[in-house]
Amino acid sequence: MLNIGWFSTGRGKGSQGLLSFVQRRLLETETDARINFVFSNRDRGEAQGSDDFFSLVDSYGISLVTHSSAEFQRRINGRLSAHREEFDLEVMEKLSGLEADICVLAGYMLIVSGKMCRHYPLLNLHPALPDGPIGTWKGGCLGINREQST
């Protein structure tokens, strides 16, 4: 069984649609894989979009782990970018004990640290190269088209 970790900020309909599509395909095709956990950098109650996403995760019976990046920034009284590794270490601690053969970054709106990249095999679902357009999937695609890059 391939255990998949799913990282998503869960901001809206796109996050829900992608998770639903993959979950349906895993069940319909009897693939020897499962989404073992979903991680979000938002906590319940932070935003309606993520709360709707969390309800979807709950409806599938998938373990949900959250750690608010906004709350982390308040706690450290600084920018997340300067403390990225520290945040990721806290995330990895929260995920300890949950198996993941691969982790998919599907609408995960944070940049992960090198430590996180070495800890988990990660697949980033983003349309642009690392030095290319940033933002949402749609924004990245528009930026690629505008810049005529890959």
N, C-alpha and C positions, 0 to 999 in steps of 0.2 A: 504494500500500500504506500503510495506517494502522499506524504503529508505536506499540505500547502499552508503557509502562513500568508495572510492577506493584510497588507498595510494600506489604509485609506483614511484620509481626513474625513471623508463621508459628507461632503458639503452639499450634495444635492442629488438630483434625478440621475445624472450621469453615473455617479458612484453606485447608486441603487441598481441601475440598469445593467452595469457591467457585472456586478456581483450576482444578480439574478440570472443573467445569461450563462455565466460560468457554472453556477450551481446547477442550473437545469441541465446543461450539457453533461456534467459529471454524473448526474443521476440517470439521464436518458440513455447514455451510451454505456452505462455500467463500467465506466473507466475505473481502474484500480487506483483511484486517487480521491482525496477529500480535502476540503478546506478545513483544517484542524483548528484554526483560530483566526479571528480578525482583530487587528490592532488599530486603534485610532488615537491620534494626538489631540482629541477633544474628549471631554467628559460629558456625561449626560447632563442636559440642561444648558449647555453652552450655546447651542444654536438649533433651530427647528430642523434644518436640513440634516444635521448629523443625528439628531434624535430620531428622525424618520429612518435613517440608515440603520441605526442601532436596533430599531424595532424589526426591520427586515432581517438583520443578523439573528436576532432572538427567535424569529419565526422559523428559521432554518435549524435552530438548535445548535448553532456554532458558538463556541466559546468566544466571548467578547472581552478584550482587555483594553482599557483606556488609560491614558496618561496625558493630561492637558499641557500642551506646550505653552499656552497662554498663562496658566497658573504657574508653571515652571519659571517663565520670564518674570512674573511678579515676585516670586520667591527669591530669585537671585538678583532682582533689581537690575537687570541688564538685558543685553541683546542675546537672543538664542544663538545667533551665528558665532558668538564668542564662547559659547558654552555647549556647542553641539555634541561633543563627545560625552560630556557629563550627562546631558539629557539622554543620549542613546544608551549609556550605561544603566541609567535608571529604567529605561524601556526594557533592555535585555534582562535585567533583574526581575521585572514584572512578568516577562515571558518565560523565565526559567521553568523547566518542567513541561513545557508545551513543545511537542515535536514539530520540526519543520525541515523537510528535505530541500525545499525551495521556498523563498518568500517573494511574493509579487507586490510591487509598489504600484497600486492601482488608484491613482488620484490621491496619492500621499503627497501633501503639499510642503513637505520639509525636505531639505537636503540631508542625507544620512552621512555620518562620519565614517572615516576609514575603519575604525574599530567595528562598527556595525557591518560594514562590507566584508570584513574578514571573519566575522562571527557567523553570518548567514549567507548562503548563496542567494543573491538578489536579482530579480528581473524587473527592470523599471519600465513600466508602460508609459512612455512619454515620447512624443513624436520628434523631438529635437536632440541633437548631439549635446554633450555636457556644456559646451561653450555657446550653444545656440539659444534660441528664444526660450523664455521661461514662462511659467504660469500654467493655466489649465490646458487640457488636451486641445480644446478649440483654439485657445490663444496661441499655443505652440504651433499648430498647423497653419494658422493665419500668418504667423511670423515667418515660418519656413517658406510659404508661398510668396510673401512680400519680399523676402531676401533671396529667393530662388536658391535656397541651400538644401541640404539633405538632413 
